[in-house]
Protein backbone atom coordinates (compact mmCIF):
# COMPACT_ATOMS: atom_id res chain seq x y z
CA UNK A 1 0.00 0.00 0.00
CA UNK A 2 2.77 2.36 1.03
CA UNK A 3 4.74 1.11 -1.98
CA UNK A 4 1.89 1.85 -4.39
CA UNK A 5 1.47 5.30 -2.89
CA UNK A 6 5.16 6.13 -3.21
CA UNK A 7 5.30 4.73 -6.74
CA UNK A 8 2.28 6.78 -7.82
CA UNK A 9 3.72 9.87 -6.17
CA UNK A 10 6.94 9.39 -8.15
CA UNK A 11 5.11 8.72 -11.42
CA UNK A 12 3.00 11.79 -10.71
CA UNK A 13 5.98 14.08 -10.16
CA UNK A 14 7.51 12.93 -13.45
CA UNK A 15 4.24 13.24 -15.39
CA UNK A 16 3.56 16.64 -13.85
CA UNK A 17 6.95 18.06 -14.83
CA UNK A 18 6.81 16.69 -18.39
CA UNK A 19 3.16 17.54 -18.95
CA UNK A 20 3.40 21.11 -17.74
CA UNK A 21 6.49 21.89 -19.80
CA UNK A 22 4.93 20.60 -23.01
CA UNK A 23 1.33 21.65 -22.41
CA UNK A 24 0.04 18.10 -22.78
CA UNK A 25 -1.88 16.16 -20.18
CA UNK A 26 -0.25 13.46 -18.13
CA UNK A 27 -2.51 10.84 -19.75
CA UNK A 28 0.03 9.84 -22.35
CA UNK A 29 2.52 9.04 -19.59
CA UNK A 30 0.10 7.78 -16.95
CA UNK A 31 -2.05 5.38 -19.00
CA UNK A 32 0.73 3.07 -20.26
CA UNK A 33 2.38 2.94 -16.82
CA UNK A 34 -0.89 1.95 -15.17
CA UNK A 35 -2.10 -0.53 -17.80
CA UNK A 36 1.15 -2.09 -19.01
CA UNK A 37 3.29 -1.54 -15.92
CA UNK A 38 0.79 -2.24 -13.14
CA UNK A 39 -1.80 -4.31 -15.00
CA UNK A 40 -4.60 -1.98 -14.02
CA UNK A 41 -7.96 -2.19 -15.81
CA UNK A 42 -8.22 0.39 -18.62
CA UNK A 43 -11.34 1.91 -17.00
CA UNK A 44 -9.39 2.87 -13.88
CA UNK A 45 -6.40 3.97 -15.95
CA UNK A 46 -8.60 6.39 -17.90
CA UNK A 47 -10.13 7.62 -14.64
CA UNK A 48 -6.67 8.23 -13.22
CA UNK A 49 -5.42 9.92 -16.37
CA UNK A 50 -8.34 12.36 -16.48
CA UNK A 51 -7.52 13.34 -12.89
CA UNK A 52 -3.90 13.64 -14.02
CA UNK A 53 -4.90 16.11 -16.73
CA UNK A 54 -6.73 18.30 -14.23
CA UNK A 55 -3.90 18.11 -11.70
CA UNK A 56 -1.35 19.08 -14.38
CA UNK A 57 -3.54 21.95 -15.52
CA UNK A 58 -4.28 23.30 -12.06
CA UNK A 59 -0.75 22.82 -10.76
CA UNK A 60 0.85 24.44 -13.79
CA UNK A 61 -1.43 27.39 -14.22
CA UNK A 62 -0.97 28.59 -10.65
CA UNK A 63 2.54 29.57 -11.66
CA UNK A 64 1.63 30.65 -15.17
CA UNK A 65 -0.99 33.15 -14.08
CA UNK A 66 1.41 34.82 -11.77
CA UNK A 67 4.06 34.89 -14.47
CA UNK A 68 1.77 36.14 -17.16
CA UNK A 69 2.68 33.76 -19.97
CA UNK A 70 -0.83 32.50 -20.46
CA UNK A 71 -3.26 34.13 -22.90
CA UNK A 72 -6.61 34.04 -21.09
CA UNK A 73 -8.60 35.49 -23.98
CA UNK A 74 -7.31 32.94 -26.45
CA UNK A 75 -8.04 30.23 -23.86
CA UNK A 76 -11.64 31.27 -23.28
CA UNK A 77 -12.41 31.98 -26.91
CA UNK A 78 -11.07 28.61 -28.07
CA UNK A 79 -12.66 26.86 -25.11
CA UNK A 80 -16.03 27.44 -26.79
CA UNK A 81 -14.88 25.20 -29.64
CA UNK A 82 -13.36 22.52 -27.41
CA UNK A 83 -16.32 22.19 -25.05
CA UNK A 84 -18.89 22.07 -27.88
CA UNK A 85 -16.62 19.60 -29.65
CA UNK A 86 -16.44 17.45 -26.53
CA UNK A 87 -20.24 17.28 -26.33
CA UNK A 88 -20.54 16.45 -30.03
CA UNK A 89 -17.84 13.80 -29.59
CA UNK A 90 -19.63 12.23 -26.64
CA UNK A 91 -22.90 12.18 -28.62
CA UNK A 92 -21.17 10.66 -31.66
CA UNK A 93 -19.87 7.70 -29.65
CA UNK A 94 -21.12 4.58 -31.40
CA UNK A 95 -22.16 6.52 -34.53
CA UNK A 96 -18.84 7.67 -35.93
CA UNK A 97 -16.10 5.12 -36.42
CA UNK A 98 -13.15 6.37 -34.33
CA UNK A 99 -10.88 4.92 -37.01
CA UNK A 100 -11.31 7.97 -39.25
CA UNK A 101 -10.66 10.34 -36.41
CA UNK A 102 -7.47 8.50 -35.51
CA UNK A 103 -6.35 8.70 -39.14
CA UNK A 104 -7.22 12.39 -39.48
CA UNK A 105 -5.55 13.43 -36.26
CA UNK A 106 -2.59 11.15 -36.81
CA UNK A 107 -1.96 12.91 -40.13
CA UNK A 108 -2.45 16.34 -38.55
CA UNK A 109 0.02 15.61 -35.75
CA UNK A 110 2.65 14.28 -38.14
CA UNK A 111 2.14 17.39 -40.30
CA UNK A 112 2.46 19.53 -37.21
CA UNK A 113 5.65 17.76 -36.18
CA UNK A 114 7.13 18.36 -39.61
CA UNK A 115 6.05 21.99 -39.43
CA UNK A 116 7.79 22.31 -36.06
CA UNK A 117 11.01 20.96 -37.56
CA UNK A 118 10.77 23.68 -40.22
CA UNK A 119 10.15 26.33 -37.59
CA UNK A 120 13.14 25.10 -35.65
CA UNK A 121 15.34 25.33 -38.75
CA UNK A 122 14.20 28.85 -39.54
CA UNK A 123 14.69 29.81 -35.91
CA UNK A 124 11.70 32.14 -36.07
CA UNK A 125 9.40 32.01 -33.04
CA UNK A 126 7.31 35.15 -33.06
CA UNK A 127 4.87 36.38 -35.66
CA UNK A 128 5.05 40.11 -36.32
CA UNK A 129 3.02 41.26 -39.27
CA UNK A 130 2.73 44.88 -40.36
CA UNK A 131 -0.96 44.30 -40.91
CA UNK A 132 -2.43 42.47 -37.90
CA UNK A 133 -5.03 39.78 -38.52
CA UNK A 134 -8.51 41.38 -38.50
CA UNK A 135 -10.32 38.71 -36.47
CA UNK A 136 -7.48 38.50 -33.96
CA UNK A 137 -7.57 42.28 -33.48
CA UNK A 138 -11.34 42.30 -33.10
CA UNK A 139 -11.23 39.56 -30.46
CA UNK A 140 -8.18 41.10 -28.76
CA UNK A 141 -6.28 37.84 -29.10
CA UNK A 142 -2.84 39.32 -29.73
CA UNK A 143 -0.82 39.37 -26.56
CA UNK A 144 2.56 39.57 -24.94
CA UNK A 145 4.51 37.59 -22.40
CA UNK A 146 7.73 37.91 -20.47
CA UNK A 147 10.24 35.33 -21.64
CA UNK A 148 12.58 34.47 -18.79
CA UNK A 149 15.02 32.69 -21.11
CA UNK A 150 15.40 35.75 -23.31
CA UNK A 151 14.81 38.18 -20.42
CA UNK A 152 12.42 40.41 -22.30
CA UNK A 153 8.76 41.06 -23.04
CA UNK A 154 7.68 39.45 -26.26
CA UNK A 155 4.71 40.89 -28.12
CA UNK A 156 3.12 38.47 -30.50
CA UNK A 157 0.26 38.28 -32.95
CA UNK A 158 -1.94 35.38 -33.87
CA UNK A 159 -3.65 34.64 -37.18
CA UNK A 160 -5.76 31.98 -38.93
CA UNK A 161 -8.34 32.15 -36.14
CA UNK A 162 -10.98 30.11 -38.05
CA UNK A 163 -8.46 27.33 -38.68
CA UNK A 164 -7.34 27.29 -35.05
CA UNK A 165 -10.97 27.30 -33.91
CA UNK A 166 -11.77 24.35 -36.19
CA UNK A 167 -8.80 22.31 -34.98
CA UNK A 168 -9.86 23.06 -31.39
CA UNK A 169 -13.35 21.83 -32.22
CA UNK A 170 -11.77 18.66 -33.60
CA UNK A 171 -9.64 18.34 -30.48
CA UNK A 172 -12.83 18.56 -28.43
CA UNK A 173 -14.55 15.89 -30.55
CA UNK A 174 -11.48 13.68 -30.14
CA UNK A 175 -11.44 14.08 -26.38
CA UNK A 176 -15.16 13.37 -26.13
CA UNK A 177 -15.10 10.42 -28.51
CA UNK A 178 -11.72 8.87 -27.83
CA UNK A 179 -11.39 9.82 -24.18
CA UNK A 180 -8.01 11.46 -24.61
CA UNK A 181 -6.79 14.74 -23.18
CA UNK A 182 -5.75 16.03 -26.61
CA UNK A 183 -3.26 18.54 -25.23
CA UNK A 184 -1.01 17.89 -28.22
CA UNK A 185 -3.85 18.99 -30.55
CA UNK A 186 -4.37 22.15 -28.57
CA UNK A 187 -0.72 23.13 -28.74
CA UNK A 188 -0.82 22.28 -32.44
CA UNK A 189 -3.87 24.47 -33.08
CA UNK A 190 -2.22 27.47 -31.44
CA UNK A 191 1.39 26.94 -32.46
CA UNK A 192 1.05 25.49 -35.96
CA UNK A 193 -2.19 27.05 -37.15
CA UNK A 194 -2.50 30.32 -35.24
CA UNK A 195 1.24 31.01 -35.15
CA UNK A 196 1.26 31.72 -31.43
CA UNK A 197 4.71 31.32 -29.81
CA UNK A 198 5.32 27.94 -28.18
CA UNK A 199 5.44 29.05 -24.52
CA UNK A 200 2.07 30.83 -24.44
CA UNK A 201 0.67 27.99 -26.59
CA UNK A 202 1.82 25.42 -24.07
CA UNK A 203 0.55 27.24 -20.99
CA UNK A 204 -2.74 28.20 -22.64
CA UNK A 205 -3.19 24.56 -23.62
CA UNK A 206 -2.59 23.59 -19.99
CA UNK A 207 -5.39 25.84 -18.78
CA UNK A 208 -7.80 24.67 -21.46
CA UNK A 209 -7.14 20.98 -20.83
CA UNK A 210 -8.22 21.34 -17.23
CA UNK A 211 -11.49 23.03 -18.16
CA UNK A 212 -12.33 20.44 -20.83
CA UNK A 213 -11.35 17.53 -18.58
CA UNK A 214 -13.45 18.83 -15.67
CA UNK A 215 -16.64 18.13 -17.63
CA UNK A 216 -15.83 14.50 -18.33
CA UNK A 217 -14.12 13.95 -14.96
CA UNK A 218 -17.42 14.31 -13.13
CA UNK A 219 -18.80 11.43 -15.18
CA UNK A 220 -15.85 9.22 -14.30
CA UNK A 221 -16.04 10.30 -10.68
CA UNK A 222 -19.64 9.22 -10.24
CA UNK A 223 -19.41 5.99 -12.25
CA UNK A 224 -16.64 4.66 -10.05
CA UNK A 225 -13.59 4.90 -12.33
CA UNK A 226 -11.54 6.74 -9.70
CA UNK A 227 -9.49 4.57 -7.36
CA UNK A 228 -8.48 6.89 -4.51
CA UNK A 229 -5.50 4.74 -3.48
CA UNK A 230 -4.01 5.37 -6.94
CA UNK A 231 -5.47 8.69 -8.05
CA UNK A 232 -4.73 10.63 -4.84
CA UNK A 233 -0.96 10.03 -4.45
CA UNK A 234 -0.60 10.47 -8.22
CA UNK A 235 -2.52 13.76 -8.19
CA UNK A 236 -0.43 15.06 -5.29
CA UNK A 237 2.77 14.14 -7.15
CA UNK A 238 1.51 15.80 -10.33
CA UNK A 239 0.52 19.01 -8.54
CA UNK A 240 4.04 19.31 -7.15
CA UNK A 241 5.65 18.26 -10.42
CA UNK A 242 3.55 20.69 -12.46
CA UNK A 243 4.48 23.66 -10.25
CA UNK A 244 8.16 22.77 -10.70
CA UNK A 245 7.75 21.96 -14.40
CA UNK A 246 6.06 25.22 -15.22
CA UNK A 247 8.90 27.12 -13.54
CA UNK A 248 11.44 25.12 -15.55
CA UNK A 249 9.48 25.79 -18.73
CA UNK A 250 9.70 29.52 -18.29
CA UNK A 251 13.48 29.58 -18.10
CA UNK A 252 13.98 27.04 -20.88
CA UNK A 253 14.60 28.52 -24.32
CA UNK A 254 11.57 27.90 -26.55
CA UNK A 255 13.87 26.13 -28.99
CA UNK A 256 14.69 23.39 -26.47
CA UNK A 257 11.04 22.85 -25.63
CA UNK A 258 10.38 22.47 -29.33
CA UNK A 259 13.21 19.93 -29.64
CA UNK A 260 11.58 17.83 -26.89
CA UNK A 261 8.11 18.39 -28.32
CA UNK A 262 8.83 17.19 -31.87
CA UNK A 263 9.56 13.51 -31.08
CA UNK A 264 6.62 13.45 -28.64
CA UNK A 265 4.16 14.84 -31.18
CA UNK A 266 5.49 12.54 -33.92
CA UNK A 267 5.19 9.57 -31.57
CA UNK A 268 1.57 10.36 -30.70
CA UNK A 269 0.80 11.04 -34.37
CA UNK A 270 2.25 7.76 -35.61
CA UNK A 271 0.58 5.86 -32.77
CA UNK A 272 -2.78 7.30 -33.87
CA UNK A 273 -2.12 6.54 -37.54
CA UNK A 274 -1.35 2.93 -36.67
CA UNK A 275 -4.45 2.71 -34.51
CA UNK A 276 -6.51 4.11 -37.39
CA UNK A 277 -5.01 1.54 -39.74
CA UNK A 278 -5.81 -1.21 -37.25
CA UNK A 279 -2.19 -2.07 -36.44
CA UNK A 280 -1.63 -2.77 -32.77
CA UNK A 281 1.62 -3.27 -31.00
CA UNK B 1 -2.48 53.57 -29.33
CA UNK B 2 0.61 52.78 -27.27
CA UNK B 3 -1.10 54.15 -24.15
CA UNK B 4 -4.15 52.03 -24.73
CA UNK B 5 -1.97 48.99 -25.20
CA UNK B 6 -0.21 49.35 -21.83
CA UNK B 7 -3.47 50.06 -20.04
CA UNK B 8 -4.93 46.85 -21.40
CA UNK B 9 -1.97 44.69 -20.44
CA UNK B 10 -1.77 46.28 -17.00
CA UNK B 11 -5.43 45.55 -16.36
CA UNK B 12 -4.95 42.03 -17.64
CA UNK B 13 -2.02 41.53 -15.29
CA UNK B 14 -4.16 42.55 -12.36
CA UNK B 15 -7.01 40.32 -13.48
CA UNK B 16 -4.71 37.36 -13.85
CA UNK B 17 -3.12 37.80 -10.45
CA UNK B 18 -6.56 37.87 -8.81
CA UNK B 19 -7.53 34.69 -10.65
CA UNK B 20 -4.18 33.17 -9.78
CA UNK B 21 -4.62 33.79 -6.09
CA UNK B 22 -8.16 32.41 -5.88
CA UNK B 23 -7.13 29.38 -7.88
CA UNK B 24 -4.09 28.83 -5.70
CA UNK B 25 -6.31 28.73 -2.63
CA UNK B 26 -8.63 26.25 -4.36
CA UNK B 27 -5.83 23.96 -5.52
CA UNK B 28 -3.95 24.05 -2.21
CA UNK B 29 -7.19 23.35 -0.33
CA UNK B 30 -7.91 20.25 -2.44
CA UNK B 31 -4.28 19.13 -2.09
CA UNK B 32 -4.49 19.43 1.70
CA UNK B 33 -7.74 17.45 1.83
CA UNK B 34 -6.24 14.72 -0.39
CA UNK B 35 -3.04 14.65 1.69
CA UNK B 36 -4.98 14.30 4.96
CA UNK B 37 -7.00 11.43 3.49
CA UNK B 38 -3.91 9.71 2.12
CA UNK B 39 -2.06 10.18 5.41
CA UNK B 40 -4.91 8.61 7.37
CA UNK B 41 -5.15 5.78 4.85
CA UNK B 42 -1.44 4.97 5.10
CA UNK B 43 -1.25 5.30 8.88
CA UNK B 44 -4.38 3.31 9.75
CA UNK B 45 -4.05 0.94 6.80
CA UNK B 46 -7.85 1.02 6.41
CA UNK B 47 -9.99 2.63 3.74
CA UNK B 48 -12.96 2.90 6.11
CA UNK B 49 -15.09 0.78 3.75
CA UNK B 50 -15.55 -2.98 3.32
CA UNK B 51 -13.42 -4.66 0.65
CA UNK B 52 -12.58 -2.58 -2.39
CA UNK B 53 -15.63 -0.35 -2.06
CA UNK B 54 -15.14 3.30 -2.97
CA UNK B 55 -17.77 5.85 -1.89
CA UNK B 56 -19.00 7.77 -4.92
CA UNK B 57 -22.30 9.36 -3.96
CA UNK B 58 -21.84 12.86 -2.61
CA UNK B 59 -23.94 12.08 0.50
CA UNK B 60 -21.85 9.02 1.28
CA UNK B 61 -18.61 10.94 0.80
CA UNK B 62 -19.64 13.80 3.07
CA UNK B 63 -20.94 11.42 5.71
CA UNK B 64 -17.71 9.39 5.53
CA UNK B 65 -15.60 12.53 5.76
CA UNK B 66 -17.45 13.49 8.93
CA UNK B 67 -16.60 10.04 10.32
CA UNK B 68 -12.96 10.53 9.23
CA UNK B 69 -13.02 7.60 6.81
CA UNK B 70 -9.80 7.83 4.70
CA UNK B 71 -11.37 6.94 1.31
CA UNK B 72 -14.17 9.46 1.82
CA UNK B 73 -11.71 12.27 2.57
CA UNK B 74 -9.57 11.28 -0.41
CA UNK B 75 -12.58 11.30 -2.75
CA UNK B 76 -13.66 14.66 -1.38
CA UNK B 77 -10.20 16.02 -2.19
CA UNK B 78 -10.37 14.60 -5.73
CA UNK B 79 -13.80 16.18 -6.19
CA UNK B 80 -12.49 19.57 -5.06
CA UNK B 81 -9.62 19.18 -7.53
CA UNK B 82 -12.08 18.44 -10.36
CA UNK B 83 -13.93 21.65 -9.51
CA UNK B 84 -10.83 23.89 -9.65
CA UNK B 85 -10.99 24.43 -13.45
CA UNK B 86 -14.70 25.26 -13.16
CA UNK B 87 -13.80 27.74 -10.44
CA UNK B 88 -11.32 29.28 -12.83
CA UNK B 89 -13.99 29.85 -15.48
CA UNK B 90 -16.33 31.43 -12.92
CA UNK B 91 -13.61 33.72 -11.58
CA UNK B 92 -12.60 34.68 -15.12
CA UNK B 93 -16.12 35.92 -15.82
CA UNK B 94 -15.87 38.17 -12.78
CA UNK B 95 -12.41 39.33 -13.80
CA UNK B 96 -13.49 40.27 -17.32
CA UNK B 97 -16.50 42.03 -15.84
CA UNK B 98 -14.21 44.09 -13.60
CA UNK B 99 -12.19 44.90 -16.67
CA UNK B 100 -15.40 46.01 -18.42
CA UNK B 101 -14.67 43.64 -21.25
CA UNK B 102 -18.26 42.76 -22.14
CA UNK B 103 -17.27 40.68 -25.14
CA UNK B 104 -15.24 38.34 -22.95
CA UNK B 105 -17.82 38.30 -20.17
CA UNK B 106 -20.18 36.93 -22.84
CA UNK B 107 -17.62 34.48 -24.26
CA UNK B 108 -16.62 33.13 -20.84
CA UNK B 109 -20.25 32.87 -19.70
CA UNK B 110 -20.95 30.89 -22.86
CA UNK B 111 -18.06 28.55 -21.95
CA UNK B 112 -19.52 28.07 -18.46
CA UNK B 113 -22.95 27.39 -19.97
CA UNK B 114 -21.57 24.78 -22.39
CA UNK B 115 -19.66 23.23 -19.51
CA UNK B 116 -22.89 22.94 -17.52
CA UNK B 117 -24.61 21.31 -20.51
CA UNK B 118 -21.70 18.87 -20.74
CA UNK B 119 -21.99 18.06 -17.04
CA UNK B 120 -25.75 17.55 -17.44
CA UNK B 121 -25.31 15.22 -20.43
CA UNK B 122 -22.56 13.41 -18.54
CA UNK B 123 -24.71 12.79 -15.49
CA UNK B 124 -27.76 11.70 -17.46
CA UNK B 125 -26.13 10.02 -20.47
Interface residues (C-beta under 8 A of the other chain):
Chain A: X1 X2 X5 X51 X54 X55 X57 X58 X59 X61 X62 X65 X66 X68 X70 X72 X73 X76 X77 X79 X80 X83 X84 X86 X87 X90 X91 X139 X140 X143 X144 X207 X210 X211 X213 X214 X215 X216 X217 X218 X219 X221 X222 X223 X224 X226 X227 X228 X229 X231 X232 X233 X235 X236 X239
Chain B: X8 X9 X12 X13 X15 X16 X17 X19 X20 X23 X24 X26 X27 X31 X34 X35 X37 X38 X41 X42 X45 X47 X54 X56 X57 X71 X74 X75 X77 X78 X79 X81 X82 X83 X84 X85 X86 X88 X89 X92 X101 X103 X104 X107 X108 X110 X111 X114 X115 X117 X118 X119 X121 X122 X123 X125
